[in-house]
């Protein structure tokens, strides 16, 4: 058994997320298939990137709408102060 600090994933937790990454002996969980982990991480990064792009687009749209609303309010305030 290795000594010192050990870093890794708990196979029982991985099983709930990505069962394909769990290695079994019979019905017993014995570990994580780390050699296959990279493809799942890459897919997760790609999915997150799509979400980021979508959120950036939403933010730009909302920012433009806010600018329009602020301009309308400014115009309304100027109009009401002229009365």
C-alpha positions in Angstrom: 0.0 0.0 0.0 1.4 3.4 -0.9 2.3 5.8 1.9 1.8 9.5 2.2 -1.1 11.6 0.9 -3.2 9.8 -1.6 -5.3 11.7 -4.1 -8.1 10.2 -6.2 -11.7 9.6 -6.8 -14.0 7.4 -4.7 -15.2 4.7 -6.9 -18.5 4.6 -5.1 -19.2 8.2 -5.8 -18.0 7.9 -9.5 -20.5 4.9 -9.8 -23.4 7.3 -9.2 -22.2 9.7 -11.9 -20.4 7.7 -14.6 -20.8 3.9 -13.9 -18.7 3.1 -17.0 -15.6 4.4 -15.2 -15.9 2.0 -12.3 -14.0 -1.2 -12.3 -15.6 -4.3 -10.7 -14.5 -7.8 -9.7 -17.7 -9.7 -9.7 -20.1 -7.4 -7.9 -17.5 -5.7 -5.8 -16.2 -2.2 -6.7 -12.4 -2.3 -6.9 -11.5 1.1 -8.4 -11.8 3.8 -11.0 -10.7 3.4 -14.7 -8.6 6.5 -14.7 -7.4 5.8 -18.3 -10.9 6.5 -19.5 -11.5 9.6 -17.4 -10.0 12.2 -19.8 -12.8 11.8 -22.4 -15.5 12.5 -19.8 -13.6 15.5 -18.6 -13.2 16.8 -22.1 -16.9 16.4 -22.7 -17.7 18.2 -19.5 -15.4 21.1 -20.5 -17.1 21.3 -23.9 -20.5 21.4 -22.3 -19.4 24.1 -19.9 -18.0 26.1 -22.8 -21.4 26.0 -24.6 -23.1 27.2 -21.4 -20.6 30.0 -21.0 -21.2 31.2 -24.6 -24.9 31.0 -24.1 -24.7 33.0 -20.9 -22.5 35.6 -22.5 -25.1 36.0 -25.3 -27.8 36.4 -22.7 -25.8 39.0 -20.9 -25.2 41.0 -24.0 -28.9 40.9 -24.8 -29.9 42.0 -21.3 -27.3 44.7 -21.3 -28.6 46.1 -24.6 -32.2 46.0 -23.2 -31.0 47.8 -20.1 -29.4 50.5 -22.1 -32.6 51.0 -24.1 -34.7 51.2 -20.9 -32.3 53.7 -19.3 -32.5 55.8 -22.5 -36.3 55.7 -22.4 -36.3 56.7 -18.7 -33.9 59.5 -19.4 -36.1 60.8 -22.2 -39.2 60.5 -20.0 -37.5 62.4 -17.2 -36.5 65.2 -19.6 -40.0 65.3 -21.0 -41.6 65.5 -17.6 -39.2 68.2 -16.4 -40.2 70.3 -19.4 -43.8 70.3 -18.3 
